[in-house]
């Protein structure tokens, strides 16, 4: 059985600003959240799902602007490209079921890190805040 890699490894922090590490309990990926002298191991898929749902909410609110921007960046104006971009936004919460569609996770994480993206979670693994400069 293969291990599912956490999507946002290196981008998660606790409420005190401490970096949250990735760990495995058997084959289950976890985020090890510092809580005083303890590390609370929370299922990474649950945290990742919360993040993807929040991102999807934000992106859906700006869907037309995002689609137009991507269409402009790719110098494309055909309806099939537009539909594919719209479907990608609408289905982004399904990435946990097919993370290989993201391509190289390290490249994605590096881009998110360089853009200032941070996920803040409480000790129970609940997403408290998403920091994504320019996406307020």
Long-range contacts (C-beta under 8 A, 24 or more apart in sequence): 1-27, 2-27, 3-27, 3-29, 4-29, 4-44, 4-45, 4-99, 5-29, 5-99, 5-105, 6-30, 6-31, 6-44, 6-45, 6-47, 6-48, 7-44, 7-48, 7-51, 7-52, 7-95, 7-96, 7-99, 7-102, 7-105, 7-108, 8-47, 8-48, 8-51, 8-109, 8-112, 8-119, 9-44, 9-105, 9-109, 10-109, 10-113, 11-109, 11-112, 11-113, 11-117, 11-118, 11-119, 12-47, 12-118, 12-119, 12-120, 12-121, 13-118, 13-119, 13-120, 13-121, 14-120, 14-121, 14-122, 14-123, 15-120, 15-121, 15-122, 15-123, 15-128, 20-121, 31-121, 31-125, 33-121, 33-123, 33-125, 35-123, 40-123, 40-124, 40-125, 42-121, 42-124, 42-125, 43-125, 45-96, 46-125, 47-119, 47-121, 47-125, 47-127, 48-96, 49-93, 49-96, 50-126, 50-127, 51-119, 51-127, 51-130, 52-92, 52-93, 52-95, 52-96, 53-93, 54-127, 54-130, 55-92, 55-130, 56-89, 56-90, 56-92, 56-93, 58-130, 58-132, 58-135, 59-89, 59-92, 60-89, 60-90, 63-89
